[in-house]
Amino acid sequence: MKLNVLLVEDDAVLSQTLREALELEGYYVFPATTLAAARKLLNDPPDGALDLVLLDLGLPDGEGKVLLDQLRQPEGIPVLVISAQGSEHSKVGLFDAGADDYLVKPFSLNELLARMRAALRHRGVVGNPGATHYHFGDVTIDLRAWRVEKGGNQVHLTPTEFNLLARLVRSAGHVVTHKQLLNDVWGSEFGEHTHYLRLYMAQLRAKLEDDPTRPQLLHTETGVGYLLQPSSD
């Protein structure tokens, strides 16, 4: 079964990025940008009961933490707070109020997914994993086995090359920004190191493209980021 996630986040770009990534991982995601919208979804979930909540704190109509009382009653829903506020005092107060975990922005997608799985396991909930096996033309990518093939032959990728490719695969068909890629693959402290991306994208193209100078799979969106999508021509 797929699990239902309520995403309470007023940053439109982050909300869209998280929604796309989580849906690729096999979750149903219901976004809310305000307290009012979140309360409506909590009171009347559109597709059965909610299984987990990702909760931002600073919302246009109030603080997200006021939802914690509602979320832990009667049976409780796992809550992961996602916030730019990272003080120990803030974290302790939210844990005492019923939060299961706390992620400080910016965070990597891999860490978020791992913490979501842990929170669900603690409540005895296990969902089906998202897709891990992909085909793009003559390129096959198995995320779980850490294996990439081109034309039936295994392609050796370094751990960083594989992590970069995996991040693009999870958002296949959508542009992933430079900052998001750097944050998810290298960490938040590397958010401005775009030369890393140019170097590793060149290496991936050399290994996966028929003609690296005319990429048909790994595309550049100038000034924005990169896109994994087979060309139609």
Rosetta blueprint (number, residue, H / E / L):
1 M L
2 K L
3 L E
4 N E
5 V E
6 L E
7 L E
8 V E
9 E L
10 D L
11 D L
12 A H
13 V H
14 L H
15 S H
16 Q H
17 T H
18 L H
19 R H
20 E H
21 A H
22 L H
23 E H
24 L H
25 E L
26 G L
27 Y E
28 Y E
29 V E
30 F E
31 P E
32 A E
33 T L
34 T L
35 L H
36 A H
37 A H
38 A H
39 R H
40 K H
41 L H
42 L H
43 N H
44 D L
45 P L
46 P L
47 D L
48 G L
49 A L
50 L L
51 D L
52 L E
53 V E
54 L E
55 L E
56 D L
57 L L
58 G E
59 L E
60 P L
61 D L
62 G E
63 E E
64 G H
65 K H
66 V H
67 L H
68 L H
69 D H
70 Q H
71 L H
72 R L
73 Q L
74 P L
75 E L
76 G L
77 I L
78 P L
79 V E
80 L E
81 V E
82 I E
83 S E
84 A L
85 Q L
86 G L
87 S L
88 E H
89 H H
90 S H
91 K H
92 V H
93 G H
94 L H
95 F H
96 D H
97 A H
98 G L
99 A L
100 D L
101 D E
102 Y E
103 L E
104 V E
105 K L
106 P L
107 F L
108 S L
109 L H
110 N H
111 E H
112 L H
113 L H
114 A H
115 R H
116 M H
117 R H
118 A H
119 A H
120 L H
121 R H
122 H H
123 R L
124 G L
125 V L
126 V L
127 G L
128 N L
129 P L
130 G L
131 A L
132 T L
133 H E
134 Y E
135 H E
136 F E
137 G L
138 D L
139 V E
140 T E
141 I E
142 D E
143 L L
144 R L
145 A L
146 W L
147 R E
148 V E
149 E E
150 K E
151 G L
152 G L
153 N E
154 Q E
155 V E
156 H L
157 L L
158 T L
159 P H
160 T H
161 E H
162 F H
163 N H
164 L H
165 L H
166 A H
167 R H
168 L H
169 V H
170 R H
171 S L
172 A L
173 G L
174 H L
175 V L
176 V E
177 T E
178 H H
179 K H
180 Q H
181 L H
182 L H
183 N H
184 D H
185 V H
186 W L
187 G L
188 S H
189 E H
190 F H
191 G L
192 E L
193 H L
194 T H
195 H H
196 Y H
197 L H
198 R H
199 L H
200 Y H
201 M H
202 A H
203 Q H
204 L H
205 R H
206 A H
207 K H
208 L H
209 E L
210 D L
211 D L
212 P L
213 T L
214 R L
215 P L
216 Q L
217 L L
218 L E
219 H E
220 T E
221 E E
222 T L
223 G L
224 V L
225 G E
226 Y E
227 L E
228 L E
229 Q L
230 P L
231 S L
232 S L
233 D L
